[in-house]
């Protein structure tokens, strides 16, 4: 039966199942404790379900002399990422929805979830994303845009005249680069309100201080840079400073960058970080970019960054941008410290991480994430 579902929806089922099974608490216990209308689910893909079982089959059927299936249209919808989880994993009767913001999609949904919990009307919010763009049509679309790292361009950067390109280092955030690599992913996280987390002795991996979203306004081109991401990063940094103090922001925070590995992104995103680091008095702000390992999973990209940051607090190591041997000359770096090697910092050396995301059309979002040691201190002050 699963062969008749788009890959993105299969990934959503796997991701949500893993999230619940990793909760450490039987989900039935939570369901018995929390009324059904106090649970919300927000998840989406950015591009919809595009293989032959979804929108791809819908659009290609007549060209191939086939009939459109009754499932093609509904299974192609972007919100099916949440709908499948509600219907087949959670049995959720509470609020659900799908916010779409290009590559910032996950953070758009994360903002919706924390607003639900802040309102006091919801105690649990499950946030996710699922994207399966590895189809010939989608890859060709990104290739013709000049967004992907291709063999000829990689070899030119490496000074190689013939032979196979260095595919393991194709994605090179903030280095001499020529484009990103597409990937498929599914990521889900579970948010509890603080009292629910304490009541059930939950493992606390961190907390979302806030998520900021700002559009770019008028643009010369859809993928071109704009003002919105300056706002989101600045607001997130201001939130960390107001909660934890100036010293913590300056010396115990770092940035998980969008870091797509395109020539335009390396310049524009680094300028944002550098200017705001200067404004907040930061001299060498650590910058990481997990796409060096995973590629660009579109809607799930910021979720990849978030989960990597939670791993830093678990393992005490910030993964370096090891596919980039040196920083490109046009990257702004006066106030930044691009981590080209793994950095062992310890599990409680960083009080906060910032997750940045820039998307086509001027969709920008930045999340401020607090480390588990900080969250536990805050819980102790509030609850004793």
C-alpha positions as CSV (number, residue, x, y, z in Angstrom):
1,X,0.0,0.0,0.0
2,X,2.8,2.4,0.8
3,X,4.0,2.2,-2.8
4,X,0.9,4.1,-3.8
5,X,1.7,7.1,-1.7
6,X,4.2,9.9,-2.5
7,X,7.6,9.5,-1.0
8,X,7.2,12.8,0.9
9,X,4.2,11.4,2.8
10,X,6.0,8.1,3.5
11,X,8.8,10.2,5.0
12,X,6.3,12.1,7.1
13,X,5.0,8.9,8.6
14,X,8.5,7.7,9.3
15,X,9.6,11.0,10.8
16,X,6.5,11.4,13.1
17,X,6.7,7.8,14.2
18,X,10.3,8.2,15.2
19,X,9.6,11.4,17.1
20,X,6.9,9.8,19.2
21,X,8.9,6.6,19.8
22,X,11.9,8.8,20.9
23,X,9.7,10.7,23.3
24,X,10.5,8.5,26.2
25,X,6.9,8.5,27.3
26,X,4.2,6.3,25.8
27,X,2.0,8.6,23.6
28,X,-1.1,7.0,25.1
29,X,-0.2,8.4,28.5
30,X,0.0,11.9,27.0
31,X,-3.3,11.4,25.2
32,X,-5.0,10.3,28.4
33,X,-3.6,13.3,30.2
34,X,-4.1,16.1,27.6
35,X,-7.6,16.7,26.1
36,X,-7.7,16.1,22.4
37,X,-8.5,19.8,21.6
38,X,-5.3,20.8,23.4
39,X,-3.0,19.2,20.9
40,X,-1.9,20.9,17.6
41,X,0.0,19.6,14.6
42,X,1.7,21.8,12.0
43,X,3.7,20.3,9.2
44,X,4.3,20.8,5.5
45,X,6.4,20.3,2.5
46,X,7.4,23.4,0.5
47,X,6.9,22.0,-2.9
48,X,4.1,19.5,-2.4
49,X,4.2,15.8,-3.3
50,X,5.6,15.8,-6.8
51,X,6.3,12.2,-7.7
52,X,4.0,10.1,-9.9
53,X,1.6,9.2,-7.1
54,X,0.9,12.9,-6.3
55,X,1.0,16.1,-8.4
56,X,3.5,14.6,-10.8
57,X,1.1,11.9,-11.9
58,X,-1.7,14.4,-12.1
59,X,0.1,16.6,-14.5
60,X,1.8,13.9,-16.6
61,X,-1.0,11.4,-17.0
62,X,-2.5,12.9,-20.2
63,X,0.9,13.4,-21.8
64,X,1.7,9.7,-21.2
65,X,-1.7,8.5,-22.4
66,X,-2.8,7.5,-18.9
67,X,-5.8,8.3,-16.8
68,X,-5.5,10.6,-13.7
69,X,-6.0,8.6,-10.5
70,X,-8.6,9.8,-8.0
71,X,-5.6,9.9,-5.5
72,X,-3.3,12.1,-7.5
73,X,-4.8,15.4,-6.7
74,X,-5.4,15.0,-2.9
75,X,-2.1,13.2,-2.4
76,X,-0.3,16.1,-4.1
77,X,-1.3,18.7,-1.5
78,X,1.4,20.2,0.7
79,X,-0.6,19.9,3.9
80,X,-0.9,16.2,3.5
81,X,2.4,16.1,5.5
82,X,0.3,17.1,8.5
83,X,-2.9,15.3,7.5
84,X,-1.2,11.9,7.2
85,X,0.3,12.2,10.6
86,X,-3.0,13.2,12.1
87,X,-5.0,10.5,10.5
88,X,-2.5,7.5,10.7
89,X,-0.2,8.2,13.6
90,X,-1.8,10.5,16.2
91,X,-5.5,10.3,15.6
92,X,-5.4,14.1,16.3
93,X,-8.7,16.0,16.7
94,X,-7.1,19.2,17.8
95,X,-5.8,22.0,15.6
96,X,-3.8,21.2,12.5
97,X,-2.4,23.2,9.6
98,X,0.4,23.6,7.1
99,X,2.4,26.9,6.9
100,X,4.5,27.2,3.8
101,X,7.4,29.6,3.5
102,X,9.8,28.1,0.9
103,X,13.0,27.0,2.6
104,X,11.9,28.6,5.9
105,X,8.8,26.4,6.0
106,X,9.7,24.4,9.2
107,X,10.3,27.6,11.1
108,X,7.0,29.0,10.0
109,X,5.3,26.0,11.4
110,X,7.5,26.1,14.6
111,X,6.3,29.7,15.2
112,X,2.7,28.5,14.9
113,X,3.3,25.8,17.5
114,X,4.9,28.0,20.1
115,X,2.2,30.6,19.7
116,X,-0.4,27.9,20.4
117,X,1.4,26.9,23.7
118,X,1.9,30.5,24.7
119,X,-1.8,31.1,24.3
120,X,-2.5,28.5,27.0
121,X,-5.1,26.8,24.8
122,X,-2.7,24.0,23.8
123,X,-0.3,21.9,25.9
124,X,1.3,19.9,23.1
125,X,2.4,20.9,19.6
126,X,4.0,18.6,17.1
127,X,5.9,20.4,14.4
128,X,7.4,18.8,11.3
129,X,8.4,18.9,7.7
130,X,8.8,16.4,4.9
131,X,10.3,16.9,1.5
132,X,11.1,14.5,-1.3
133,X,12.3,16.6,-4.3
134,X,14.6,14.1,-5.9
135,X,12.7,13.6,-9.1
136,X,14.2,14.3,-12.5
137,X,11.8,17.2,-13.2
138,X,12.6,19.0,-9.9
139,X,16.3,18.5,-10.3
140,X,16.1,19.9,-13.9
141,X,14.2,22.9,-12.6
142,X,16.8,23.8,-10.0
143,X,19.6,23.1,-12.5
144,X,18.2,25.4,-15.2
145,X,18.0,28.1,-12.5
146,X,21.7,27.7,-11.9
147,X,21.1,26.7,-8.3
148,X,22.8,23.3,-8.3
149,X,26.5,22.4,-8.0
150,X,27.3,20.6,-11.3
151,X,30.3,18.6,-12.2
152,X,31.8,21.0,-14.7
153,X,31.6,24.0,-12.3
154,X,33.0,21.9,-9.4
155,X,36.0,20.8,-11.4
156,X,36.6,24.4,-12.5
157,X,36.7,25.5,-8.9
158,X,39.0,22.7,-8.0
159,X,41.3,23.3,-11.0
160,X,40.6,19.9,-12.4
161,X,40.4,19.5,-16.2
162,X,39.0,16.0,-16.4
163,X,37.8,13.2,-14.2
164,X,34.9,12.8,-11.8
165,X,34.0,15.8,-9.7
166,X,34.5,15.8,-5.9
167,X,30.9,15.0,-5.0
168,X,31.6,14.5,-1.3
169,X,32.5,18.2,-1.1
170,X,30.0,19.5,-3.6
171,X,28.2,21.6,-0.9
172,X,30.6,24.2,0.3
173,X,28.9,26.9,2.5
174,X,30.7,30.2,2.5
175,X,33.7,28.9,0.4
176,X,34.3,29.2,-3.3
177,X,31.2,27.4,-4.4
178,X,28.8,27.0,-7.3
179,X,25.5,25.8,-6.0
180,X,23.8,23.5,-3.5
181,X,22.9,19.8,-3.5
182,X,19.3,18.7,-3.1
183,X,18.3,16.2,-0.4
184,X,15.2,14.5,1.0
185,X,14.3,14.6,4.7
186,X,11.6,14.4,7.3
187,X,12.0,16.0,10.7
188,X,9.5,16.2,13.6
189,X,9.8,17.7,17.0
190,X,7.5,17.6,20.0
191,X,6.8,20.7,22.1
192,X,5.3,20.5,25.6
193,X,4.3,23.4,27.9
194,X,6.6,23.6,30.9
195,X,4.2,22.1,33.4
196,X,3.5,19.1,31.2
197,X,7.2,18.5,30.8
198,X,7.7,18.5,34.5
199,X,4.7,16.4,35.3
200,X,5.9,13.6,33.1
201,X,9.7,13.9,33.8
202,X,10.4,14.6,30.2
203,X,13.8,14.6,28.7
204,X,14.4,18.3,28.0
205,X,16.6,18.9,24.9
206,X,16.0,22.7,24.7
207,X,13.3,25.3,24.4
208,X,12.2,27.7,21.6
209,X,12.6,31.2,23.0
210,X,10.9,32.7,19.9
211,X,10.7,32.6,16.1
212,X,10.7,35.7,13.9
213,X,9.4,36.0,10.4
214,X,9.8,38.9,8.1
215,X,9.3,39.2,4.4
216,X,11.7,41.1,2.1
217,X,9.3,43.6,0.6
218,X,10.0,44.8,-3.0
219,X,12.6,42.6,-4.8
220,X,14.5,42.7,-8.0
221,X,14.1,39.0,-8.4
222,X,12.4,36.2,-6.5
223,X,15.6,34.6,-5.2
224,X,17.4,37.9,-4.7
225,X,18.4,39.3,-1.3
226,X,16.2,41.7,0.8
227,X,15.8,43.4,4.1
228,X,13.7,40.8,5.9
229,X,16.4,38.5,7.1
230,X,18.3,41.4,8.8
231,X,15.1,41.9,10.9
232,X,14.7,38.2,11.8
233,X,18.3,37.7,12.9
234,X,18.4,41.0,14.8
235,X,15.2,40.3,16.6
236,X,16.3,36.8,17.6
237,X,19.6,38.1,18.9
238,X,17.8,40.8,20.9
239,X,15.6,38.1,22.4
240,X,18.6,36.1,23.6
241,X,20.1,39.2,25.0
242,X,17.0,40.2,26.9
243,X,16.6,36.7,28.4
244,X,20.2,35.7,29.1
245,X,22.1,39.0,29.1
246,X,24.6,40.6,26.9
247,X,27.6,38.5,28.1
248,X,25.8,35.2,27.2
249,X,24.9,36.5,23.7
250,X,28.5,37.7,23.0
251,X,30.3,34.6,24.3
252,X,28.0,31.7,24.6
253,X,25.9,31.7,21.5
254,X,26.4,30.6,17.9
255,X,24.6,30.7,14.5
256,X,23.4,27.7,12.5
257,X,23.4,29.4,9.1
258,X,21.2,28.7,6.2
259,X,24.5,28.2,4.2
260,X,23.1,27.0,0.9
261,X,26.5,26.9,-0.9
262,X,25.6,29.4,-3.6
263,X,27.8,32.4,-4.5
264,X,24.9,34.8,-3.8
265,X,24.0,33.3,-0.4
266,X,27.6,33.3,0.9
267,X,27.8,37.0,0.4
268,X,24.3,38.1,1.5
269,X,23.9,35.9,4.5
270,X,27.5,36.6,5.8
271,X,26.8,40.3,5.5
272,X,23.7,39.9,7.7
273,X,25.6,38.0,10.4
274,X,28.6,40.3,10.2
275,X,26.7,43.6,10.5
276,X,24.5,42.4,13.3
277,X,27.4,40.9,15.2
278,X,29.1,44.3,15.0
279,X,25.9,46.0,16.2
280,X,25.6,43.7,19.2
281,X,29.3,44.0,20.1
282,X,30.3,40.4,19.1
283,X,33.9,40.1,17.9
284,X,34.1,36.4,16.7
285,X,30.7,34.8,16.4
286,X,30.8,31.1,15.7
287,X,29.1,30.1,12.4
288,X,28.1,26.6,11.5
289,X,26.3,25.2,8.4
290,X,24.9,21.7,8.5
291,X,24.1,21.6,4.8
292,X,27.7,20.7,4.3
293,X,26.8,17.2,5.3
294,X,23.1,16.9,4.4
295,X,22.5,19.1,1.4
296,X,19.4,21.3,1.1
297,X,16.2,19.5,2.1
298,X,14.1,22.6,1.3
299,X,11.1,22.7,3.8
300,X,13.1,20.6,6.3
301,X,16.3,22.6,6.1
302,X,15.8,24.6,9.3
303,X,14.6,21.5,11.0
304,X,18.0,19.9,10.1
305,X,19.7,22.9,11.6
306,X,17.6,22.7,14.8
307,X,18.2,19.0,15.4
308,X,21.9,19.5,14.7
309,X,21.9,22.2,17.4
310,X,20.2,19.9,19.9
311,X,22.9,17.4,19.2
312,X,25.6,20.0,20.1
313,X,24.1,20.1,23.6
314,X,24.1,16.3,23.8
315,X,27.6,15.7,22.4
316,X,29.4,18.9,23.1
317,X,30.7,19.3,19.6
318,X,29.7,21.8,16.9
319,X,30.1,20.2,13.5
320,X,32.5,22.1,11.4
321,X,32.0,23.1,7.8
322,X,34.5,20.5,6.7
323,X,33.7,20.5,3.0
324,X,34.9,24.1,2.8
325,X,38.7,24.4,3.0
326,X,38.8,28.1,3.2
327,X,36.3,31.0,3.2
328,X,35.7,32.8,-0.1
329,X,37.2,36.3,-0.5
330,X,33.8,38.0,-1.0
331,X,32.4,36.6,2.3
332,X,32.0,39.2,5.1
333,X,33.9,37.8,8.1
334,X,35.3,40.7,10.3
335,X,33.2,39.8,13.3
336,X,32.6,36.1,12.4
337,X,34.3,32.8,13.1
338,X,33.4,30.3,10.4
339,X,34.0,26.9,11.9
340,X,35.9,24.9,9.2
341,X,36.7,22.2,11.7
342,X,34.7,20.5,14.4
343,X,34.8,22.5,17.6
344,X,34.6,20.7,21.0
345,X,32.9,23.1,23.3
346,X,31.3,20.9,26.0
347,X,27.6,20.2,26.5
348,X,26.8,23.4,28.4
349,X,29.3,25.9,26.9
350,X,26.7,27.4,24.6
351,X,23.6,28.9,26.2
352,X,21.8,29.5,22.9
353,X,21.8,28.8,19.2
354,X,20.2,30.8,16.4
355,X,18.6,29.0,13.5
356,X,18.5,31.1,10.3
357,X,16.6,30.4,7.1
358,X,16.3,32.3,3.9
359,X,13.7,31.3,1.3
360,X,12.7,32.1,-2.3
361,X,10.3,34.9,-2.6
362,X,11.6,36.7,0.5
363,X,10.5,34.2,3.1
364,X,12.8,34.7,6.1
365,X,12.8,33.2,9.6
366,X,15.2,33.0,12.5
367,X,14.6,31.0,15.7
368,X,16.2,31.6,19.1
369,X,16.8,28.3,20.8
370,X,17.8,27.9,24.5
371,X,20.0,25.1,25.7
372,X,18.7,22.4,28.1
373,X,20.9,23.6,31.0
374,X,19.4,27.0,30.7
375,X,15.8,25.7,30.4
376,X,16.3,23.6,33.6
377,X,17.5,26.6,35.4
378,X,14.5,28.6,34.3
379,X,12.2,25.8,35.3
380,X,13.8,25.6,38.7
381,X,13.2,29.3,39.3
382,X,9.5,29.0,38.2
383,X,8.5,25.7,39.8
384,X,11.0,25.1,42.5
